[in-house]
């Protein structure tokens, strides 16, 4: 992180990194969001959950300015996204990193080229410096050096996730947004990825927002979880409190056999 970024992080650590204010979204004649309110503070790991069709990934796309709400406001780093010019928005976008569910790596580029791509697009660094920085990020996410020249088709699911995470981190973002980061991973791979995300947050001071269905992830690494239902944030609390909710939608989501088993495993033992 540059000295300016560190300075800004210190000066504004008490301000919300993300503020979603009464966001409503109408798509194809259907209200997806009916009044979403949410604040994410500096350094938090926030989970977004809810049943199918509750608008979790849609909310992530709105925060990323890929969708414009019908009404309401979304502020990131204190800036109202809907009021930014294209150049101002680009500056904000360079301060966050994104890991998409399907990794979204360029199939025609090898791993190191994929990781390097944002630096080539947004900086004037020379090729040698870009490669060195990309290799640092490759190692930071736990990939072996020999994976640098492999193509996405040659990688396992877990390696794909890590390569995409390295690319998301290449511009030294302050904010990391993850869409189903452990989807498709085996239990050991998912646990290792969770540990990596938590470690990166602690070392780099990241703020992290993730959409996930993974109950282990929710219990192990999140600080708070926003439960979406009926187009609103029904509750926003740590998992230990959220699973005690009497709201019917939350009870139905967490109190099935697997939910109860996971709660029994982790309750009273937050963190890895």
C-alpha positions as a Markdown table, in Angstrom:
| # | Residue | x | y | z |
|---|---|---|---|---|
| 1 | Unk | 0.0 | 0.0 | 0.0 |
| 2 | Unk | 1.3 | 3.4 | -0.9 |
| 3 | Unk | 2.0 | 6.1 | 1.8 |
| 4 | Unk | -1.0 | 8.1 | 0.6 |
| 5 | Unk | -3.3 | 5.1 | 0.9 |
| 6 | Unk | -2.0 | 4.3 | 4.4 |
| 7 | Unk | -2.5 | 7.9 | 5.4 |
| 8 | Unk | -6.1 | 8.0 | 4.1 |
| 9 | Unk | -6.9 | 4.7 | 5.8 |
| 10 | Unk | -5.7 | 6.0 | 9.1 |
| 11 | Unk | -7.4 | 9.4 | 8.8 |
| 12 | Unk | -10.7 | 7.9 | 7.7 |
| 13 | Unk | -10.7 | 4.5 | 9.6 |
| 14 | Unk | -13.7 | 5.7 | 11.7 |
| 15 | Unk | -15.8 | 6.5 | 8.6 |
| 16 | Unk | -17.7 | 3.6 | 6.9 |
| 17 | Unk | -15.9 | 2.2 | 3.9 |
| 18 | Unk | -19.3 | 1.3 | 2.4 |
| 19 | Unk | -22.6 | 3.0 | 3.1 |
| 20 | Unk | -25.7 | 1.7 | 1.5 |
| 21 | Unk | -28.7 | 4.0 | 2.1 |
| 22 | Unk | -32.3 | 2.9 | 1.4 |
| 23 | Unk | -31.3 | 1.3 | -1.9 |
| 24 | Unk | -34.2 | 0.1 | -4.1 |
| 25 | Unk | -33.8 | -1.8 | -7.4 |
| 26 | Unk | -36.4 | -2.6 | -10.0 |
| 27 | Unk | -35.4 | -5.1 | -12.6 |
| 28 | Unk | -37.7 | -6.5 | -15.3 |
| 29 | Unk | -40.7 | -5.2 | -13.4 |
| 30 | Unk | -39.7 | -6.9 | -10.2 |
| 31 | Unk | -38.4 | -5.2 | -7.0 |
| 32 | Unk | -35.1 | -6.9 | -6.1 |
| 33 | Unk | -34.3 | -4.5 | -3.4 |
| 34 | Unk | -36.9 | -2.6 | -1.4 |
| 35 | Unk | -34.8 | -0.6 | 0.9 |
| 36 | Unk | -31.3 | -1.9 | 1.6 |
| 37 | Unk | -29.4 | -0.2 | 4.4 |
| 38 | Unk | -25.9 | -1.4 | 5.3 |
| 39 | Unk | -22.6 | 0.1 | 6.7 |
| 40 | Unk | -19.2 | -1.6 | 6.5 |
| 41 | Unk | -16.5 | -0.3 | 8.7 |
| 42 | Unk | -12.8 | -0.3 | 8.1 |
| 43 | Unk | -11.1 | -3.6 | 8.7 |
| 44 | Unk | -14.3 | -5.7 | 8.9 |
| 45 | Unk | -15.0 | -9.0 | 7.2 |
| 46 | Unk | -18.7 | -8.9 | 6.3 |
| 47 | Unk | -20.7 | -11.7 | 5.0 |
| 48 | Unk | -23.9 | -11.3 | 2.9 |
| 49 | Unk | -26.3 | -14.2 | 2.9 |
| 50 | Unk | -29.9 | -15.0 | 2.1 |
| 51 | Unk | -32.1 | -17.4 | 0.2 |
| 52 | Unk | -32.0 | -17.8 | -3.6 |
| 53 | Unk | -33.2 | -14.7 | -5.3 |
| 54 | Unk | -32.7 | -12.5 | -2.2 |
| 55 | Unk | -30.4 | -10.1 | -4.2 |
| 56 | Unk | -27.0 | -10.9 | -2.6 |
| 57 | Unk | -24.9 | -10.9 | -5.8 |
| 58 | Unk | -27.0 | -8.1 | -7.2 |
| 59 | Unk | -26.1 | -6.0 | -4.2 |
| 60 | Unk | -22.5 | -6.8 | -4.8 |
| 61 | Unk | -22.8 | -5.6 | -8.4 |
| 62 | Unk | -24.4 | -2.3 | -7.2 |
| 63 | Unk | -21.5 | -1.7 | -4.8 |
| 64 | Unk | -19.2 | -2.3 | -7.7 |
| 65 | Unk | -21.1 | 0.2 | -9.8 |
| 66 | Unk | -22.0 | -2.5 | -12.4 |
| 67 | Unk | -25.7 | -1.8 | -11.6 |
| 68 | Unk | -27.3 | 1.5 | -10.8 |
| 69 | Unk | -30.0 | 1.4 | -8.1 |
| 70 | Unk | -33.5 | 2.7 | -9.0 |
| 71 | Unk | -33.3 | 4.9 | -5.9 |
| 72 | Unk | -31.2 | 5.4 | -2.8 |
| 73 | Unk | -27.4 | 5.9 | -2.5 |
| 74 | Unk | -24.3 | 3.8 | -2.3 |
| 75 | Unk | -21.1 | 5.5 | -1.0 |
| 76 | Unk | -17.7 | 3.8 | -1.1 |
| 77 | Unk | -14.8 | 5.6 | 0.5 |
| 78 | Unk | -17.2 | 8.5 | 1.2 |
| 79 | Unk | -18.1 | 9.0 | -2.5 |
| 80 | Unk | -21.6 | 8.7 | -3.9 |
| 81 | Unk | -21.0 | 6.3 | -6.8 |
| 82 | Unk | -23.9 | 7.7 | -8.8 |
| 83 | Unk | -22.5 | 11.2 | -8.8 |
| 84 | Unk | -19.0 | 10.3 | -10.0 |
| 85 | Unk | -17.6 | 11.0 | -13.4 |
| 86 | Unk | -16.1 | 8.1 | -15.3 |
| 87 | Unk | -12.6 | 9.2 | -14.4 |
| 88 | Unk | -13.5 | 9.7 | -10.7 |
| 89 | Unk | -15.2 | 6.2 | -10.7 |
| 90 | Unk | -12.1 | 4.6 | -12.2 |
| 91 | Unk | -10.0 | 6.1 | -9.3 |
| 92 | Unk | -12.4 | 4.5 | -6.8 |
| 93 | Unk | -12.4 | 1.2 | -8.6 |
| 94 | Unk | -8.6 | 1.1 | -8.4 |
| 95 | Unk | -8.9 | 1.1 | -4.6 |
| 96 | Unk | -10.9 | -2.1 | -4.5 |
| 97 | Unk | -10.2 | -5.7 | -5.7 |
| 98 | Unk | -12.8 | -8.2 | -6.9 |
| 99 | Unk | -12.9 | -12.0 | -6.9 |
| 100 | Unk | -15.7 | -13.2 | -9.0 |
| 101 | Unk | -17.4 | -16.6 | -8.4 |
| 102 | Unk | -16.0 | -18.2 | -11.6 |
| 103 | Unk | -12.6 | -16.5 | -11.1 |
| 104 | Unk | -12.9 | -14.7 | -14.5 |
| 105 | Unk | -9.3 | -15.2 | -15.5 |
| 106 | Unk | -8.4 | -14.6 | -19.1 |
| 107 | Unk | -8.0 | -18.1 | -20.7 |
| 108 | Unk | -5.5 | -16.9 | -23.3 |
| 109 | Unk | -3.1 | -15.5 | -20.6 |
| 110 | Unk | -1.0 | -17.5 | -18.2 |
| 111 | Unk | -1.2 | -17.0 | -14.4 |
| 112 | Unk | 1.5 | -14.3 | -14.1 |
| 113 | Unk | 0.0 | -12.4 | -17.1 |
| 114 | Unk | -3.4 | -12.5 | -15.5 |
| 115 | Unk | -2.1 | -11.2 | -12.3 |
| 116 | Unk | -0.1 | -8.5 | -14.1 |
| 117 | Unk | -3.0 | -7.3 | -16.2 |
| 118 | Unk | -4.4 | -4.5 | -13.9 |
| 119 | Unk | -0.9 | -3.1 | -13.5 |
| 120 | Unk | -0.5 | -2.9 | -17.2 |
| 121 | Unk | -3.8 | -1.2 | -17.6 |
| 122 | Unk | -3.6 | 1.3 | -14.7 |
| 123 | Unk | 0.1 | 2.1 | -14.2 |
| 124 | Unk | 3.1 | 3.2 | -16.1 |
| 125 | Unk | 5.5 | 0.7 | -14.5 |
| 126 | Unk | 8.0 | -1.1 | -16.6 |
| 127 | Unk | 7.6 | -4.7 | -17.5 |
| 128 | Unk | 10.3 | -6.0 | -15.1 |
| 129 | Unk | 8.7 | -4.2 | -12.1 |
| 130 | Unk | 5.3 | -5.4 | -13.1 |
| 131 | Unk | 6.5 | -9.0 | -13.2 |
| 132 | Unk | 8.2 | -8.7 | -9.9 |
| 133 | Unk | 5.1 | -7.3 | -8.2 |
| 134 | Unk | 3.0 | -10.0 | -9.7 |
| 135 | Unk | 5.3 | -12.7 | -8.5 |
| 136 | Unk | 5.1 | -11.2 | -5.0 |
| 137 | Unk | 1.3 | -11.5 | -5.1 |
| 138 | Unk | 1.5 | -15.0 | -6.5 |
| 139 | Unk | 3.6 | -16.1 | -3.5 |
| 140 | Unk | 1.4 | -14.1 | -1.1 |
| 141 | Unk | -1.7 | -16.2 | -2.0 |
| 142 | Unk | 0.2 | -19.5 | -1.6 |
| 143 | Unk | 0.8 | -20.4 | -5.2 |
| 144 | Unk | 4.0 | -22.2 | -6.1 |
| 145 | Unk | 6.5 | -20.3 | -8.4 |
| 146 | Unk | 6.0 | -22.9 | -11.2 |
| 147 | Unk | 2.4 | -22.0 | -11.5 |
| 148 | Unk | 3.3 | -18.6 | -12.9 |
| 149 | Unk | 3.6 | -19.9 | -16.5 |
| 150 | Unk | 0.5 | -22.2 | -16.4 |
| 151 | Unk | -2.8 | -21.3 | -18.0 |
| 152 | Unk | -6.2 | -21.3 | -16.3 |
| 153 | Unk | -7.1 | -24.6 | -18.0 |
| 154 | Unk | -4.1 | -26.3 | -16.3 |
| 155 | Unk | -5.1 | -25.2 | -12.7 |
| 156 | Unk | -7.2 | -26.9 | -10.1 |
| 157 | Unk | -10.2 | -25.1 | -8.7 |
| 158 | Unk | -8.3 | -24.0 | -5.6 |
| 159 | Unk | -5.4 | -22.7 | -7.7 |
| 160 | Unk | -7.8 | -20.8 | -9.9 |
| 161 | Unk | -9.3 | -19.0 | -6.9 |
| 162 | Unk | -5.8 | -18.1 | -5.6 |
| 163 | Unk | -4.7 | -16.8 | -8.9 |
| 164 | Unk | -7.8 | -14.6 | -9.2 |
| 165 | Unk | -7.2 | -13.4 | -5.6 |
| 166 | Unk | -3.7 | -12.5 | -6.5 |
| 167 | Unk | -5.0 | -10.4 | -9.4 |
| 168 | Unk | -7.6 | -8.8 | -7.1 |
| 169 | Unk | -4.7 | -7.8 | -4.8 |
| 170 | Unk | -2.2 | -6.5 | -7.4 |
| 171 | Unk | -3.1 | -2.8 | -7.1 |
| 172 | Unk | -2.9 | -3.0 | -3.3 |
| 173 | Unk | -6.6 | -2.3 | -2.7 |
| 174 | Unk | -8.1 | -1.2 | 0.6 |
| 175 | Unk | -11.4 | -3.1 | -0.1 |
| 176 | Unk | -11.8 | -6.6 | -1.3 |
| 177 | Unk | -15.2 | -7.9 | -2.6 |
| 178 | Unk | -15.6 | -11.7 | -3.0 |
| 179 | Unk | -18.5 | -13.5 | -4.7 |
| 180 | Unk | -18.8 | -17.1 | -3.4 |
| 181 | Unk | -15.1 | -17.4 | -2.8 |
| 182 | Unk | -15.1 | -21.1 | -1.6 |
| 183 | Unk | -17.8 | -22.3 | -4.1 |
| 184 | Unk | -16.6 | -25.5 | -5.8 |
| 185 | Unk | -13.7 | -26.2 | -3.3 |
| 186 | Unk | -13.4 | -29.3 | -1.3 |
| 187 | Unk | -13.7 | -28.9 | 2.5 |
| 188 | Unk | -9.9 | -28.7 | 3.0 |
| 189 | Unk | -9.4 | -26.3 | 0.2 |
| 190 | Unk | -12.2 | -24.1 | 1.5 |
| 191 | Unk | -10.7 | -24.1 | 5.0 |
| 192 | Unk | -7.3 | -23.2 | 3.6 |
| 193 | Unk | -8.8 | -20.4 | 1.5 |
| 194 | Unk | -10.7 | -19.0 | 4.5 |
| 195 | Unk | -7.5 | -19.0 | 6.5 |
| 196 | Unk | -5.7 | -17.2 | 3.7 |
| 197 | Unk | -8.4 | -14.5 | 3.5 |
| 198 | Unk | -8.3 | -13.9 | 7.2 |
| 199 | Unk | -4.5 | -13.7 | 7.2 |
| 200 | Unk | -4.5 | -11.2 | 4.4 |
| 201 | Unk | -7.0 | -9.0 | 6.2 |
| 202 | Unk | -4.9 | -9.1 | 9.3 |
| 203 | Unk | -1.6 | -8.4 | 7.5 |
| 204 | Unk | -2.9 | -5.8 | 4.9 |
| 205 | Unk | -5.6 | -4.2 | 6.9 |
| 206 | Unk | -8.2 | -5.0 | 4.3 |
| 207 | Unk | -11.9 | -4.4 | 4.5 |
| 208 | Unk | -13.7 | -7.5 | 3.0 |
| 209 | Unk | -17.2 | -8.0 | 1.9 |
| 210 | Unk | -18.2 | -11.5 | 0.7 |
| 211 | Unk | -21.3 | -13.2 | -0.7 |
| 212 | Unk | -21.2 | -16.8 | 0.5 |
| 213 | Unk | -23.4 | -19.8 | 1.3 |
| 214 | Unk | -20.5 | -21.5 | 3.1 |
| 215 | Unk | -21.5 | -21.9 | 6.8 |
| 216 | Unk | -18.0 | -22.7 | 7.9 |
| 217 | Unk | -16.8 | -19.4 | 6.3 |
| 218 | Unk | -19.5 | -17.4 | 8.0 |
| 219 | Unk | -18.6 | -18.8 | 11.4 |
| 220 | Unk | -14.9 | -18.8 | 11.0 |
| 221 | Unk | -13.9 | -15.5 | 9.5 |
| 222 | Unk | -16.7 | -13.0 | 9.4 |
| 223 | Unk | -17.1 | -10.2 | 11.9 |
| 224 | Unk | -20.8 | -9.6 | 11.0 |
| 225 | Unk | -23.3 | -11.0 | 8.6 |
| 226 | Unk | -26.1 | -9.2 | 6.7 |
| 227 | Unk | -29.1 | -11.5 | 6.1 |
| 228 | Unk | -31.1 | -10.4 | 3.0 |
| 229 | Unk | -34.8 | -11.2 | 2.7 |
| 230 | Unk | -37.8 | -9.6 | 1.1 |
| 231 | Unk | -35.6 | -7.0 | -0.5 |
| 232 | Unk | -34.2 | -5.7 | 2.8 |
| 233 | Unk | -31.4 | -6.4 | 5.3 |
| 234 | Unk | -33.5 | -8.4 | 7.8 |
| 235 | Unk | -30.7 | -8.5 | 10.4 |
| 236 | Unk | -27.0 | -7.5 | 10.5 |
| 237 | Unk | -25.0 | -9.1 | 13.4 |
| 238 | Unk | -22.2 | -11.5 | 14.3 |
| 239 | Unk | -23.1 | -15.1 | 13.5 |
| 240 | Unk | -23.6 | -16.0 | 17.2 |
| 241 | Unk | -26.3 | -13.4 | 17.5 |
| 242 | Unk | -27.7 | -13.9 | 14.0 |
| 243 | Unk | -28.4 | -17.6 | 14.6 |
| 244 | Unk | -30.4 | -16.7 | 17.7 |
| 245 | Unk | -32.8 | -14.6 | 15.7 |
| 246 | Unk | -36.5 | -15.4 | 15.9 |
| 247 | Unk | -37.1 | -14.1 | 12.4 |
| 248 | Unk | -38.8 | -16.9 | 10.4 |
| 249 | Unk | -36.6 | -16.6 | 7.3 |
| 250 | Unk | -33.4 | -16.6 | 9.4 |
| 251 | Unk | -34.5 | -19.6 | 11.4 |
| 252 | Unk | -35.4 | -21.5 | 8.3 |
| 253 | Unk | -32.0 | -20.7 | 6.7 |
| 254 | Unk | -29.8 | -21.6 | 9.7 |
| 255 | Unk | -31.7 | -24.2 | 11.7 |
| 256 | Unk | -31.7 | -27.1 | 9.3 |
| 257 | Unk | -29.6 | -30.2 | 10.2 |
| 258 | Unk | -26.4 | -28.9 | 8.6 |
| 259 | Unk | -26.9 | -25.4 | 10.0 |
| 260 | Unk | -27.4 | -26.8 | 13.6 |
| 261 | Unk | -24.4 | -29.0 | 13.3 |
| 262 | Unk | -22.2 | -26.2 | 12.1 |
| 263 | Unk | -23.5 | -23.9 | 14.8 |
| 264 | Unk | -22.7 | -26.5 | 17.5 |
| 265 | Unk | -19.2 | -26.9 | 16.1 |
| 266 | Unk | -18.3 | -23.2 | 16.1 |
| 267 | Unk | -20.4 | -21.5 | 18.7 |
| 268 | Unk | -18.3 | -19.9 | 21.3 |
| 269 | Unk | -15.1 | -20.4 | 19.1 |
| 270 | Unk | -15.1 | -17.5 | 16.6 |
| 271 | Unk | -12.1 | -17.4 | 14.3 |
| 272 | Unk | -9.5 | -19.8 | 13.0 |
